Amino acid sequence: MSKPTVSPLKQVSKETLVYTIGNNLYINLTDRCTLACEFCPKIQGSMDVHEYNLLLSQRHSVEEYIKEIGNPGQYDEIVFCGFGEPTLRVKELVKIACYCKESGTRVRVNSDGLGNLVNKRNILPELAKCVDALSISMNAQNETVYDQHCVPAVKGSFDSMLEFLRLAPNYIPDTTATAIDGLEGVDIAACESKAKELGVKFRHRVLDIVG
């Protein structure tokens, strides 16, 4: 009598907690976000950046991230950036960033600038302990254009983001506002002017170019 056929167990793909672009290591801390930006690949139905799928089925622990990072000193920069807003997990962000800073590696956080709004406190003193640079998505020169493209879940997000940018250099001098060239109604020159008024640097990005 022949033995019954046993179907092989389905191989579960390992989730991407960290990924590399060049010699930078990116930390995919969450795929939840406070915005639903129309230009975001996630909103358009893709969870991929380069060859990496950034979908997360659950919250992963600080210990899991540290294990995946290994030796932070082998990288030029550690960047908190995925398809979610890293400051939604600010406590975990700070713990992981502090671990990375122990090796002397530069740490940058890419954020939508709504960390104070969603956490209901000023998180900048916490970030200042372990973060060297902030890159904040301004994305528009006024609230109307911002709401059109970024689709915030919380009222007052544009003003909160600007206030975060105004406060940030007091804690993290290397703060940059960014806006994407190629979005309807976005005035890059006006965004740059607003960044200068707020006392931060400015970088214009190009639509559909990630990393």
Order of alpha helices (4+ residues) and beta strands (2+ residues): beta-beta-beta-beta-alpha-beta-alpha-beta-alpha-alpha-beta-alpha-alpha-beta-alpha-beta
